[in-house]
Amino acid sequence: MASSSSASSGSTPAFDPGSASAADPPDAAEGLREDGSDSADLRLLEPQEVRRLIWEQVPLVDARSAQEYLRRHLPGALHLPHGARPQQLRTVLPDPSQPLILYSNGQTRAAGLARRLVGLDYGNVYVLGGGIGLLLALQDA
């Protein structure tokens, strides 16, 4: 498996996610530290920050099942289930330096896919903290 050290040394993201932190209890972010990162340098973004970045056209990746994606997904989101094979990931996401925001219902599946992408040398991978429900609730408010 590729080293995750290239995630922190490489190109800079096209945006600055600021000091986003996890708003959920630690058990909701399995494998992630309180500051929204883990050993693979993953970062959680608050729903408000993701909403802003959607306007900046940062690509969204839905890490849920095909059925969940078909039922409801964020406009323009690509579907890559958390169990996607490396070849499929590289085909759908050919630019490993492009910033990506991953989401799932909570954030565990998105974080798992994010760790896999970082392991494949994708350097600008972010996870929607709290999942799609929090973002949709923000939009409905």
TAVENZI-V184585 format. One record per residue. N is the residue number from 1. RES is the residue in one small letter. PHI is phi in whole degrees, -180 to 180 (* if undefined). Layout:
BEGIN
n: <N & N>
res: <RES & RES>
phi: <PHI & PHI>
END
This chain:
BEGIN
n: <1 & 2 & 3 & 4 & 5 & 6 & 7 & 8 & 9 & 10 & 11 & 12 & 13 & 14 & 15 & 16 & 17 & 18 & 19 & 20 & 21 & 22 & 23 & 24 & 25 & 26 & 27 & 28 & 29 & 30 & 31 & 32 & 33 & 34 & 35 & 36 & 37 & 38 & 39 & 40 & 41 & 42 & 43 & 44 & 45 & 46 & 47 & 48 & 49 & 50 & 51 & 52 & 53 & 54 & 55 & 56 & 57 & 58 & 59 & 60 & 61 & 62 & 63 & 64 & 65 & 66 & 67 & 68 & 69 & 70 & 71 & 72 & 73 & 74 & 75 & 76 & 77 & 78 & 79 & 80 & 81 & 82 & 83 & 84 & 85 & 86 & 87 & 88 & 89 & 90 & 91 & 92 & 93 & 94 & 95 & 96 & 97 & 98 & 99 & 100 & 101 & 102 & 103 & 104 & 105 & 106 & 107 & 108 & 109 & 110 & 111 & 112 & 113 & 114 & 115 & 116 & 117 & 118 & 119 & 120 & 121 & 122 & 123 & 124 & 125 & 126 & 127 & 128 & 129 & 130 & 131 & 132 & 133 & 134 & 135 & 136 & 137 & 138 & 139 & 140 & 141>
res: <m & a & s & s & s & s & a & s & s & g & s & t & p & a & f & d & p & g & s & a & s & a & a & d & p & p & d & a & a & e & g & l & r & e & d & g & s & d & s & a & d & l & r & l & l & e & p & q & e & v & r & r & l & i & w & e & q & v & p & l & v & d & a & r & s & a & q & e & y & l & r & r & h & l & p & g & a & l & h & l & p & h & g & a & r & p & q & q & l & r & t & v & l & p & d & p & s & q & p & l & i & l & y & s & n & g & q & t & r & a & a & g & l & a & r & r & l & v & g & l & d & y & g & n & v & y & v & l & g & g & g & i & g & l & l & l & a & l & q & d & a>
phi: <* & -68 & -73 & -89 & -67 & -71 & -67 & -96 & -114 & 161 & -69 & -88 & -60 & -75 & -143 & -111 & -72 & 71 & -102 & -60 & -134 & -73 & -94 & -91 & -62 & -54 & -70 & -77 & -117 & -50 & 87 & -112 & -78 & -59 & -82 & 89 & -122 & -139 & -63 & -92 & 65 & -79 & -128 & -90 & -115 & -70 & -54 & -62 & -69 & -64 & -58 & -65 & -71 & -61 & -65 & -86 & 63 & -73 & -61 & -106 & -127 & -90 & -97 & -87 & -69 & -61 & -63 & -65 & -63 & -65 & -65 & -169 & -148 & -73 & -54 & 82 & -70 & -81 & -106 & -137 & -61 & -59 & -96 & -59 & -75 & -54 & -63 & -65 & -60 & -68 & -71 & -76 & -122 & -71 & -105 & -69 & -94 & -71 & -63 & -136 & -115 & -102 & -145 & -147 & -67 & -106 & -164 & -65 & -67 & -64 & -65 & -63 & -65 & -60 & -61 & -66 & -64 & -62 & -64 & -96 & 74 & -82 & -97 & -128 & -107 & -127 & -122 & -69 & -66 & 89 & 89 & -62 & -59 & -66 & -67 & -65 & -64 & -65 & -68 & -77 & -74>
END
